[in-house]
Amino acid sequence: QVQLVESGGGEVQPGGSLRLSCAASGIRFSTSAMGWYRQAPGKQREFVAHITSSGSSSYGDSVKGRFTISRDNDLNTVFLQMNSLQHEDTGVYYCCAQLTYWGHGTQVTVSS
């Protein structure tokens, strides 16, 4: 059974940082492409970042230069370092594996 468990969300002021984690089980993590998506209230789910099994990364335009995705294959975990957070980054952040499996999400709120 595939499980993706996100953690690290919370409330932060504009300009602050958060680091999200997603622990994976039930998949061959080292060969799996992983990604982060987010969904703001009343909006569609939006691509945030993606990392291939070899470590190549890509980002949505709205987060380029502020967010960094990384992975630790020994821990079966993918991370999302989020810096210079803005109000528009508020939403539920979801981890996905192979564009097939999804976690339940973690809430990120950027508020002054």
C-alpha positions in Angstrom: 0.0 0.0 0.0 1.4 3.3 -1.1 1.5 6.0 1.6 2.7 9.6 1.2 2.7 11.6 4.5 3.3 15.3 4.3 4.5 17.4 7.3 5.9 20.8 8.0 3.1 23.1 7.1 1.9 25.9 9.4 1.4 29.6 9.6 4.1 32.0 8.7 4.4 35.8 8.1 5.1 37.2 4.6 8.8 36.8 3.8 9.2 33.8 6.1 10.2 30.3 5.3 8.9 26.8 5.8 10.2 23.3 4.9 7.8 20.7 3.9 8.6 17.0 4.0 6.9 14.0 2.4 7.7 10.5 3.7 6.9 7.8 1.2 6.3 4.1 1.7 5.0 1.3 -0.5 6.9 2.5 -3.6 10.4 2.1 -5.0 11.3 5.6 -4.0 14.7 5.9 -5.5 13.3 5.3 -9.0 10.2 7.4 -8.5 9.6 10.9 -9.8 8.2 13.1 -7.0 6.3 16.3 -7.0 4.6 19.0 -5.0 1.3 20.6 -5.9 -0.9 23.1 -4.1 -4.5 24.2 -4.0 -5.7 27.5 -2.7 -9.3 28.0 -1.6 -11.6 28.3 -4.6 -8.8 27.5 -7.1 -7.6 24.5 -9.0 -4.7 22.4 -8.0 -1.4 24.0 -9.2 1.9 22.5 -10.0 4.7 23.7 -7.7 7.8 21.5 -8.2 9.0 18.2 -9.6 12.1 16.1 -9.1 13.1 13.1 -11.2 14.7 10.0 -9.9 18.1 11.4 -11.0 17.6 14.7 -9.2 16.6 17.0 -12.0 14.1 19.6 -10.9 11.5 21.9 -12.4 9.3 24.6 -10.9 6.1 26.4 -11.5 6.6 30.0 -12.6 5.2 31.5 -9.5 7.7 29.8 -7.2 10.9 29.8 -9.3 13.8 31.3 -7.3 12.0 31.0 -4.0 11.3 27.3 -3.6 13.7 24.3 -3.8 12.7 20.7 -4.1 15.1 18.0 -3.0 15.1 14.3 -2.1 16.8 11.9 0.3 16.6 8.4 -1.1 18.0 6.9 2.1 15.0 8.4 4.0 12.4 7.9 1.2 11.6 11.5 1.7 11.1 14.5 -0.6 11.4 18.1 0.7 10.2 21.5 -0.4 12.1 24.4 1.0 10.0 27.5 0.7 11.5 30.9 1.2 10.2 34.5 0.7 6.7 33.2 1.3 3.9 35.5 0.1 0.2 35.6 0.8 -0.4 33.9 -2.6 1.5 30.8 -1.4 -1.3 30.0 1.0 -3.0 26.7 0.3 -2.9 23.0 0.9 0.3 21.4 -0.3 0.2 17.9 -1.7 3.0 15.5 -2.4 2.7 13.1 -5.3 4.6 10.1 -6.6 4.8 9.1 -10.2 1.9 11.5 -10.9 -0.2 8.7 -9.6 -0.2 8.6 -5.8 -1.1 11.5 -3.6 -0.8 12.4 0.0 -3.5 14.0 2.1 -1.8 17.4 2.1 -0.5 19.9 4.6 -1.8 23.4 5.1 0.4 26.4 4.6 -0.9 29.8 5.6 1.0 33.0 4.9 -0.5 35.8 7.0 0.5 39.0 8.6 
